[in-house]
Amino acid sequence: MRYILFATCFFSLFYASAQNKPQLYNQDELPQTLLSNPGAAISFDKHIGVPLLSGFSFQVGSSGVSVYDIFRDDIPINAAINEALLDLSSTDYFNMNVQLELLSFGWRSSSSDIYYSGGVYHEIDAFSYFPKDLATLAYNGNADYIDVPFEFSELAFTAESLSVYHFGINKKVNNSWQLGARAKVYMSVANVNSINNRGDFTTRTTPNGPNFYTHTLRNVSLVANTSGVESFYDDEIDTGVTELVSNAFLSKNYGFGLDIGLTHFINEQWSLSASIIDLGFINHREDVRNFTAAGNYETNGIELTFPALIEGDEFTDYWQNIEDEFEDSINLSDSLSNDYTSWRPVKFNTSLQYAFGEDRSGECNCKSGGGRKYINNVGLHINSIKRPRGLQTAITAYYDRKWNSGLLTRVTYTYDKRSATNLGFLVSTKINKFNLYLAADNLVQSTNIAKARGASLRLGMQLVFENK
């Protein structure tokens, strides 16, 4: 049983990753750059994405350990799990993120100063901190942790599936400034979250009490909210699936968000960019269910006398009294339907870029500012995501090269909590108007996925038009 409990915590952790797309940020020839910075300097005049194929992103990883660390063959699995428990902390996290563009389009105004873009994409995002105290209690028990509280505050997770309708405006103010904003409407398909929990469980020695040990639940306040999944609770699978599909296009649990961004050309070669993405919320009011537990409870343990074991009624009454006492002290509920609000994980981006090696055409890029084009770019990109306990940050250094009018590459090195050896690569090719791009990271560990702490894959295809 303890293997199952720990495995649940561990495999959740294994899907850890930052929701970061460094290969696509500041890519002036790819429409997807507008989703990470609506104020990006872009060089195209119109784009139409191939439905369901214009943008796909999948990220998994781990901030603590890999699958190999648990199932290595040089030590027993018990020893491997114990090592993992020692290495992991309550600040380790997991996140799985998937994005799929259903529709993508954009066009430049007749004045050439404004670029309009819009579309629909579906996103699945799951995030949880590793509950070290609860995992330790589940696997090792409390015998070696007398007078040590096990904190419920470490239990914090969110998971959501939603569709996003968006429309943005990108405007060239002058040759030094590019500004942009994007409005979003969120349609929640399903949501589960439990954050801001508190309380602890402690076992203390009480040699002068009725028993040598006293077990205490103190200041317990646990809340889990769900929406969009109520239909599954009563085994109505067909109804549940129908509701999920319906919510993907038009949900009664909806919200609004905003992206803002800018690019500032310091001079012809240096540029600075910044953006705030998914500044928004979702109100959950339909198909809602809440689970709560709150209160204080103390017990000296279970005391079974020999007569109670013989006389069935006394035995039954004893267990009923324990249950009644617990329910009187800890208020449990799984039938509430209170509305709640979930906040989108806000993303922050900023970068500093230097361009060099003038393009052979030597033409002025009048659409996006910045003066002349260059075939090489080097830059530093910082990405942060707001999570329940603070910011999750990654720093990326990158090098771009435009080999010709149809081939662009980027090499990245990213440092974050999960890895210090994360090398990534992007290749984008264009044949006539048709564009295809492919990007991946953590290439050093890609030869042995079991040892890898993370990986990502991004690809897309679309028609991109440039007016000469």
RATA-V344488 format. One record per helix or strand of 3 or more residues. SS is the DSSP state (helix for helix, strand for strand). FROM is the first residue (numbers start at 1). TO is the last residue. Records with the same first field share a line. If there is no record, write none. Layout:
SS: FROM-TO + FROM-TO
This chain:
helix: 2-14 + 33-36 + 67-71 + 77-87 + 132-140 + 152-154 + 230-233 + 237-247 + 306-310 + 312-329 + 443-445 + 449-451
strand: 46-49 + 56-61 + 93-108 + 114-129 + 157-172 + 177-194 + 198-205 + 213-227 + 254-265 + 270-284 + 288-299 + 330-336 + 340-343 + 347-358 + 374-387 + 390-404 + 407-416 + 419-431 + 434-441 + 454-465
